Amino acid sequence: MRRDPGGQSTDRASAGSSAAAGRPGRAASGPVHCWPALQEKPKLASTFNCPLCNASNSVRCQMDWETERGTVKCDKCQQFFTSNINHLSEAVDVYQDWLDMLDEANER
């Protein structure tokens, strides 16, 4: 027997098992996870529009992980750009580096 703060005595056996205490009708279950289920990463674009000849979906990106270089090349006008990449880089990052370089050149 145990005394609760209110001065009443309680018996553990009458309270039920500790897993179901306070939750009548619920069986003990495994851990409850509060984070959402893992979702697939959204697919990023792999072909882009050429900023020089305005051809749509003509720029392709090739990632060379051994040399850590990414290259974008337009199939129509044959212009290309090469940039350094790392393990976090995606094709869109190399394309954006090319656009940034073109903007910088146009500002001069």
QUIZISUL-V762306 format. One record per pair of residues at least 6 apart in sequence whose ideal C-beta (glycine too) atoms are under 7 Angstrom apart, sorted by the first residue. I is the first residue (numbers start at 0). J is the second residue. If there is no record, write none. Layout:
BEGIN
I&J ; I&J
END
This chain:
BEGIN
0&8 ; 0&10 ; 1&8 ; 1&9 ; 1&11 ; 2&8 ; 3&9 ; 14&20 ; 18&27 ; 19&25 ; 19&27 ; 43&89 ; 43&90 ; 43&91 ; 44&91 ; 45&60 ; 45&90 ; 46&56 ; 46&58 ; 46&59 ; 47&58 ; 47&94 ; 48&54 ; 48&55 ; 48&56 ; 48&58 ; 49&57 ; 49&58 ; 49&73 ; 49&75 ; 49&76 ; 50&98 ; 50&101 ; 51&73 ; 51&76 ; 51&78 ; 52&73 ; 52&75 ; 52&76 ; 54&73 ; 54&75 ; 57&73 ; 57&74 ; 57&75 ; 58&71 ; 58&72 ; 58&73 ; 58&94 ; 59&72 ; 59&74 ; 60&69 ; 60&71 ; 60&90 ; 60&93 ; 60&94 ; 61&70 ; 62&69 ; 62&84 ; 62&90 ; 67&83 ; 67&84 ; 67&85 ; 68&81 ; 68&83 ; 68&84 ; 69&82 ; 69&84 ; 69&88 ; 69&93 ; 70&79 ; 70&81 ; 71&79 ; 71&80 ; 71&93 ; 71&94 ; 71&97 ; 72&79 ; 80&97 ; 80&100 ; 82&93 ; 82&96 ; 84&93
END
